[in-house]
Amino acid sequence: MPGPGKRTGLLLASLAAWLLALAACDGALAASPARPNIVLLLADDWGFSDVGAFGSEIATPHLDELAHRGMRFSNFHVSASCSPTRAMLLTGVDNHLNGVGNMRETIPRAHAGRPGYLSVLNTRVVTVATLLRDSGYRTYAAGKWHVGKEPHNLPDQRGFERSLVQGDSGSDNWQSAKRYLDLNDRVDWFEDGKPAVMPADYYSSSFFIDKTIEYIGAGARQDKPFFAYVAFQANHIPLQAPRAFIDKYKGRYQAGWSALRQARRDKAIALGLIPPDTPMASMASTEAWTALSEADKAYQARRMEVYAAMADAMDDQVGRLVAHLKRIGEYENTVFVYLSDNGAEASDPYAMLAGRLWLDWQYSREFDRLGAKGAYTVIGPSWASAAVSPLSTYKFYLGEGGIRVPLIVAGVPGMPAGKIHHGFTHVNDVLPTLLELAGVPRPGTAYQGQRIEAPSGASLLAVLKGESSQVHPPQRPFGFELSGNQALFKGDLKLIRNIPPVGDGQWHLYDIRRDPGETHDLRLKLPEEFRAMQADYAEYARSHGVLPMPDGYDPVQQVLINSLVNVYVPRFGPAALALLAGLSALALLLYRRRRLRRR
């Protein structure tokens, strides 16, 4: 047995070795980069070319700075409607498998309650917020939720530690309790899973950033990275913006929508986002600007001025968040992801008798008030064709204008600046990207003992860092379906069938890399690919539980039916149903006659 002196020497040697190991460990930890903060910015109804860095004349300097600092994705796809996209963004799982095959307002009654058509997230998916929270992130949400208002579907049960969200498809941007259409009994707001106490007057974009900054500040002492999901209402109808922003665009749109569509197409080419010879089809729903009276031209131009102002005001709030992160020293360690939930909104509720009667009761359409509190406007299909330039169709349809939207990723360590990726990418790719950035394992078919649908996307990180030129193998098929509109992508080819009144109900085939405007149908030139991709779509529909649409389905009519069932019958009782149904049928007849006269 060693003596006391020897034992002391051994003890000191062991202690020294332990201290050296601890110092080495601390050094290794200090040398490894901290996990980044993540800010996920989701715009509502922004078209492909609505961001300056994607070809717009609208002032979006803060989004443009993120684009120049990071990477733009010119071939990025989402669903053609808001809640299906949001459901995929949060879960990385196809919307027919996560429960949101369609949104509540347009879902056929025959589909309601079926497994893929709950119109809310099912219990077989786990969100990116849950995965990040369980790995040590602070998680916050502010803005439009629209994936379920049941207690188990609110953000506090879906991984968000703090949240202030609107549960519905939209609302007034100046008055928190005011509905934008008569689709629900009220506007539901929730904070941390409970009914929220909202200010009566506010502006949505600034309020959502207020809450985001508040949550980030309140959790700062935890010394953990944060994930902030900011889901703006801009530019969902009604189009509203502060007057100072509207005045910036006075006279900007006097040349009309066709001139704007051409100008944006040309700028997108100059920016390198689309091929130099990209053709651009005319949409049947676009009116002739020259056929309008001078008064009509002025009114229509004002609508677009308000639309531009609303986007500008949202970008201004993005800048406020960026400035705050710089001020508190978190900007350099923050990854930003920006996208839109679908293409531009072309619907005009004033075209329907029922919509017009309700809106004229609730809102003003006076020229001088457009954009202000108590006023209501939309851009309609003609301006929407410019917002998605040079693409075809818009929100609710599966032409590129409905599902190809801007994606910007910035702040990833080691990524080159100012690059553009032209390969096909998908909204389901966002979740695996964020998990890889955060060093969080991607779940399979189970999580914490519960069976789940496995996320299906691929991480963008290798492309972001310049380590790979593609995200997906060229022969992997990607299916899409919404309200009977169908599409399948494989490499550069796209198979598509849109229902009337925008589509013709027939299958078409396009090369969307060379012809993003979908002007040259290749089904006769490539018959084998045409048949093979139809078989691929059939397999997608089978494996994902896509249901055929009921005979005679009409999306506009369905919104009226659902409004009757969900709002008017509970409010007035079954006796009122016959009268309201008759009025709705008359409104639909007038709408269809108006559409036929425009063809």
URRA-V686936 format. One record per backbone hydrogen bond with DSSP energy under -0.5 kcal/mol. CO is the residue of the C=O (numbers start at 0). NH is the residue of the N-H. E is the energy in kcal/mol with one decimal. If there is no record, write none. Layout:
# URRA-V686936
co=CO nh=NH e=E
co=CO nh=NH e=E
This chain:
# URRA-V686936
co=2 nh=6 e=-2.7
co=3 nh=7 e=-2.2
co=4 nh=8 e=-2.0
co=5 nh=9 e=-2.5
co=6 nh=10 e=-2.4
co=7 nh=11 e=-2.5
co=8 nh=12 e=-2.3
co=9 nh=13 e=-2.5
co=10 nh=14 e=-2.5
co=11 nh=15 e=-2.4
co=12 nh=16 e=-2.3
co=13 nh=17 e=-2.5
co=14 nh=18 e=-2.4
co=15 nh=19 e=-2.4
co=16 nh=20 e=-2.4
co=17 nh=21 e=-2.5
co=18 nh=22 e=-2.4
co=19 nh=23 e=-2.3
co=20 nh=24 e=-2.5
co=21 nh=25 e=-2.8
co=22 nh=26 e=-2.5
co=23 nh=27 e=-2.3
co=24 nh=28 e=-2.6
co=25 nh=29 e=-2.6
co=26 nh=30 e=-2.1
co=27 nh=31 e=-1.7
co=36 nh=334 e=-2.9
co=37 nh=39 e=-0.5
co=37 nh=227 e=-2.9
co=38 nh=40 e=-0.7
co=38 nh=336 e=-2.5
co=39 nh=41 e=-0.6
co=39 nh=229 e=-2.8
co=40 nh=42 e=-0.6
co=40 nh=338 e=-1.9
co=41 nh=231 e=-1.9
co=42 nh=44 e=-0.6
co=42 nh=340 e=-1.6
co=44 nh=344 e=-0.5
co=46 nh=49 e=-1.8
co=50 nh=53 e=-2.2
co=50 nh=55 e=-1.8
co=51 nh=54 e=-1.7
co=57 nh=59 e=-0.8
co=59 nh=63 e=-2.6
co=60 nh=64 e=-2.0
co=61 nh=65 e=-1.7
co=62 nh=66 e=-2.2
co=63 nh=67 e=-2.6
co=64 nh=68 e=-2.0
co=65 nh=69 e=-1.9
co=69 nh=417 e=-1.0
co=69 nh=418 e=-1.0
co=70 nh=408 e=-2.2
co=71 nh=73 e=-0.6
co=71 nh=420 e=-2.9
co=72 nh=75 e=-0.5
co=72 nh=406 e=-0.8
co=74 nh=424 e=-2.1
co=75 nh=404 e=-1.6
co=76 nh=426 e=-1.8
co=79 nh=395 e=-2.7
co=80 nh=84 e=-1.5
co=81 nh=85 e=-2.5
co=82 nh=86 e=-2.4
co=83 nh=87 e=-1.8
co=84 nh=88 e=-2.9
co=85 nh=89 e=-2.1
co=86 nh=90 e=-1.3
co=87 nh=91 e=-3.2
co=89 nh=127 e=-2.7
co=91 nh=455 e=-2.8
co=91 nh=456 e=-0.6
co=93 nh=96 e=-1.5
co=93 nh=97 e=-1.6
co=94 nh=98 e=-0.6
co=94 nh=99 e=-1.4
co=97 nh=121 e=-2.5
co=98 nh=117 e=-1.2
co=98 nh=118 e=-1.8
co=98 nh=119 e=-0.7
co=102 nh=105 e=-1.4
co=102 nh=106 e=-1.1
co=107 nh=110 e=-1.3
co=107 nh=111 e=-1.3
co=110 nh=113 e=-2.3
co=113 nh=116 e=-2.3
co=115 nh=100 e=-2.2
co=116 nh=112 e=-1.4
co=121 nh=124 e=-0.6
co=123 nh=452 e=-3.3
co=126 nh=130 e=-2.0
co=127 nh=131 e=-2.4
co=128 nh=132 e=-2.9
co=129 nh=133 e=-2.6
co=130 nh=134 e=-0.6
co=131 nh=134 e=-0.7
co=131 nh=136 e=-2.4
co=132 nh=135 e=-1.8
co=137 nh=226 e=-2.9
co=138 nh=160 e=-1.2
co=138 nh=161 e=-1.8
co=139 nh=228 e=-2.6
co=140 nh=163 e=-2.0
co=141 nh=230 e=-2.4
co=142 nh=165 e=-2.4
co=146 nh=120 e=-2.2
co=149 nh=152 e=-2.0
co=149 nh=153 e=-0.7
co=150 nh=153 e=-0.7
co=153 nh=156 e=-2.1
co=153 nh=157 e=-0.6
co=154 nh=157 e=-1.2
co=154 nh=159 e=-2.6
co=157 nh=129 e=-0.5
co=158 nh=160 e=-0.6
co=161 nh=140 e=-1.5
co=162 nh=191 e=-1.9
co=163 nh=142 e=-2.1
co=164 nh=166 e=-0.5
co=164 nh=189 e=-2.8
co=165 nh=144 e=-3.2
co=165 nh=145 e=-0.6
co=172 nh=203 e=-1.6
co=173 nh=201 e=-2.2
co=174 nh=177 e=-1.5
co=177 nh=171 e=-2.5
co=180 nh=182 e=-1.8
co=180 nh=183 e=-0.6
co=185 nh=187 e=-0.6
co=186 nh=188 e=-0.6
co=187 nh=166 e=-2.9
co=188 nh=195 e=-2.1
co=189 nh=164 e=-2.7
co=190 nh=193 e=-1.6
co=193 nh=190 e=-3.1
co=195 nh=197 e=-0.8
co=198 nh=175 e=-0.5
co=199 nh=175 e=-1.0
co=202 nh=206 e=-2.4
co=203 nh=207 e=-2.4
co=204 nh=208 e=-1.4
co=205 nh=209 e=-2.3
co=206 nh=210 e=-2.2
co=207 nh=211 e=-1.9
co=208 nh=212 e=-2.7
co=209 nh=213 e=-2.3
co=210 nh=214 e=-2.7
co=211 nh=215 e=-2.4
co=212 nh=216 e=-2.3
co=213 nh=217 e=-2.3
co=214 nh=218 e=-1.5
co=216 nh=219 e=-1.1
co=218 nh=221 e=-1.7
co=219 nh=222 e=-1.3
co=224 nh=137 e=-2.8
co=225 nh=37 e=-2.6
co=226 nh=139 e=-3.0
co=226 nh=228 e=-0.5
co=227 nh=39 e=-3.0
co=227 nh=229 e=-0.7
co=228 nh=141 e=-2.4
co=228 nh=230 e=-0.6
co=229 nh=41 e=-2.8
co=229 nh=231 e=-0.8
co=230 nh=143 e=-2.6
co=232 nh=235 e=-3.8
co=233 nh=43 e=-3.0
co=237 nh=239 e=-0.5
co=241 nh=244 e=-0.9
co=241 nh=245 e=-1.6
co=242 nh=246 e=-2.7
co=243 nh=247 e=-0.7
co=245 nh=248 e=-1.6
co=246 nh=249 e=-1.3
co=248 nh=251 e=-2.3
co=250 nh=253 e=-0.9
co=252 nh=255 e=-1.2
co=255 nh=259 e=-1.6
co=256 nh=260 e=-2.6
co=257 nh=261 e=-2.1
co=258 nh=262 e=-2.4
co=259 nh=263 e=-2.6
co=260 nh=264 e=-1.9
co=261 nh=265 e=-2.4
co=262 nh=266 e=-2.1
co=263 nh=267 e=-2.7
co=264 nh=268 e=-1.9
co=265 nh=269 e=-2.2
co=266 nh=270 e=-2.2
co=267 nh=272 e=-2.4
co=267 nh=273 e=-0.8
co=268 nh=271 e=-1.4
co=274 nh=277 e=-1.7
co=282 nh=285 e=-1.8
co=284 nh=286 e=-0.6
co=286 nh=288 e=-0.7
co=287 nh=290 e=-1.2
co=288 nh=291 e=-1.6
co=292 nh=296 e=-2.6
co=293 nh=297 e=-2.1
co=294 nh=298 e=-2.1
co=295 nh=299 e=-2.8
co=296 nh=300 e=-2.6
co=297 nh=301 e=-1.9
co=298 nh=302 e=-1.6
co=299 nh=303 e=-1.6
co=300 nh=304 e=-1.9
co=301 nh=305 e=-2.1
co=302 nh=306 e=-2.0
co=303 nh=307 e=-2.7
co=304 nh=308 e=-2.2
co=305 nh=309 e=-2.3
co=306 nh=310 e=-1.9
co=307 nh=311 e=-2.6
co=308 nh=312 e=-2.8
co=309 nh=313 e=-1.7
co=310 nh=314 e=-2.4
co=311 nh=315 e=-2.2
co=312 nh=316 e=-1.4
co=313 nh=317 e=-1.9
co=314 nh=318 e=-2.3
co=315 nh=319 e=-1.5
co=316 nh=320 e=-2.0
co=317 nh=321 e=-2.5
co=318 nh=322 e=-2.7
co=319 nh=323 e=-1.9
co=320 nh=324 e=-2.4
co=321 nh=325 e=-2.2
co=322 nh=326 e=-2.2
co=323 nh=327 e=-1.9
co=324 nh=329 e=-2.8
co=324 nh=330 e=-1.3
co=325 nh=328 e=-1.0
co=329 nh=332 e=-0.7
co=330 nh=333 e=-1.7
co=332 nh=36 e=-3.1
co=334 nh=38 e=-2.9
co=335 nh=409 e=-2.5
co=336 nh=40 e=-3.6
co=337 nh=407 e=-2.4
co=338 nh=42 e=-2.9
co=343 nh=394 e=-2.6
co=345 nh=380 e=-0.6
co=347 nh=350 e=-2.4
co=348 nh=351 e=-1.4
co=351 nh=355 e=-3.0
co=352 nh=356 e=-2.6
co=353 nh=357 e=-1.9
co=354 nh=358 e=-2.7
co=355 nh=359 e=-2.8
co=356 nh=360 e=-1.0
co=357 nh=361 e=-1.5
co=358 nh=362 e=-3.7
co=363 nh=375 e=-2.2
co=365 nh=368 e=-1.4
co=365 nh=369 e=-0.9
co=366 nh=369 e=-1.0
co=368 nh=371 e=-2.7
co=370 nh=240 e=-1.6
co=371 nh=374 e=-2.0
co=373 nh=363 e=-2.2
co=376 nh=238 e=-2.6
co=378 nh=382 e=-0.9
co=379 nh=383 e=-1.9
co=380 nh=384 e=-1.5
co=381 nh=385 e=-0.7
co=382 nh=385 e=-0.7
co=382 nh=386 e=-2.1
co=383 nh=387 e=-1.6
co=385 nh=388 e=-1.1
co=386 nh=48 e=-1.5
co=387 nh=390 e=-2.3
co=391 nh=400 e=-2.8
co=391 nh=401 e=-0.6
co=393 nh=396 e=-2.0
co=398 nh=401 e=-2.0
co=398 nh=402 e=-1.1
co=399 nh=403 e=-3.1
co=401 nh=342 e=-2.0
co=402 nh=77 e=-2.3
co=402 nh=404 e=-0.7
co=405 nh=339 e=-0.7
co=406 nh=72 e=-2.4
co=407 nh=337 e=-2.8
co=408 nh=70 e=-2.7
co=409 nh=335 e=-2.9
co=411 nh=414 e=-2.0
co=418 nh=71 e=-2.3
co=419 nh=421 e=-0.5
co=420 nh=73 e=-2.3
co=420 nh=74 e=-0.5
co=424 nh=76 e=-1.6
co=425 nh=428 e=-2.3
co=426 nh=429 e=-1.7
co=427 nh=431 e=-0.7
co=427 nh=456 e=-0.5
co=428 nh=432 e=-1.3
co=429 nh=433 e=-2.4
co=430 nh=434 e=-2.4
co=431 nh=435 e=-2.1
co=432 nh=436 e=-2.2
co=433 nh=437 e=-1.9
co=434 nh=438 e=-0.6
co=434 nh=439 e=-2.9
co=435 nh=438 e=-0.8
co=444 nh=451 e=-2.2
co=445 nh=443 e=-0.7
co=446 nh=449 e=-1.8
co=449 nh=446 e=-2.8
co=459 nh=463 e=-2.6
co=460 nh=464 e=-2.1
co=461 nh=466 e=-2.7
co=461 nh=467 e=-1.0
co=462 nh=465 e=-1.3
co=472 nh=475 e=-1.9
co=474 nh=476 e=-0.5
co=475 nh=490 e=-0.5
co=477 nh=488 e=-2.5
co=479 nh=486 e=-2.2
co=481 nh=484 e=-2.4
co=484 nh=481 e=-2.3
co=485 nh=496 e=-2.8
co=486 nh=479 e=-2.7
co=487 nh=494 e=-3.1
co=488 nh=477 e=-2.2
co=489 nh=492 e=-2.0
co=491 nh=511 e=-1.9
co=491 nh=512 e=-0.7
co=492 nh=489 e=-2.4
co=493 nh=509 e=-2.4
co=494 nh=487 e=-2.4
co=495 nh=507 e=-2.1
co=496 nh=485 e=-2.9
co=497 nh=504 e=-2.7
co=498 nh=501 e=-0.6
co=498 nh=502 e=-2.5
co=507 nh=495 e=-2.4
co=508 nh=521 e=-3.3
co=509 nh=493 e=-2.6
co=509 nh=511 e=-0.9
co=510 nh=514 e=-2.5
co=514 nh=517 e=-2.2
co=518 nh=520 e=-0.6
co=521 nh=525 e=-2.7
co=523 nh=526 e=-0.5
co=525 nh=529 e=-2.3
co=526 nh=530 e=-2.4
co=527 nh=531 e=-2.7
co=528 nh=532 e=-2.5
co=529 nh=533 e=-1.3
co=530 nh=534 e=-1.9
co=531 nh=535 e=-2.1
co=532 nh=536 e=-2.3
co=533 nh=537 e=-2.3
co=534 nh=538 e=-2.0
co=535 nh=539 e=-2.3
co=536 nh=540 e=-2.9
co=537 nh=541 e=-2.1
co=538 nh=542 e=-2.8
co=539 nh=543 e=-1.8
co=540 nh=545 e=-2.3
co=541 nh=544 e=-0.9
co=549 nh=552 e=-1.7
co=553 nh=557 e=-2.5
co=554 nh=558 e=-1.7
co=555 nh=559 e=-1.6
co=556 nh=560 e=-2.4
co=557 nh=561 e=-2.9
co=558 nh=562 e=-2.0
co=559 nh=563 e=-2.2
co=560 nh=564 e=-2.5
co=561 nh=565 e=-2.9
co=562 nh=566 e=-2.1
co=562 nh=567 e=-1.5
co=563 nh=568 e=-2.8
co=566 nh=570 e=-1.5
co=567 nh=571 e=-3.3
co=567 nh=572 e=-0.5
co=568 nh=572 e=-2.6
co=572 nh=575 e=-1.6
co=573 nh=576 e=-1.5
co=573 nh=577 e=-0.5
co=575 nh=579 e=-2.4
co=576 nh=580 e=-3.0
co=577 nh=581 e=-2.2
co=578 nh=582 e=-2.2
co=579 nh=583 e=-2.4
co=580 nh=584 e=-2.5
co=581 nh=585 e=-2.1
co=582 nh=586 e=-2.4
co=583 nh=587 e=-2.6
co=584 nh=588 e=-2.3
co=585 nh=589 e=-2.3
co=586 nh=590 e=-2.1
co=587 nh=591 e=-2.6
co=588 nh=592 e=-2.3
co=589 nh=593 e=-2.0
co=590 nh=594 e=-2.1
co=591 nh=595 e=-2.4
co=592 nh=596 e=-2.0
co=593 nh=597 e=-1.2
co=594 nh=598 e=-0.8
co=595 nh=598 e=-0.7
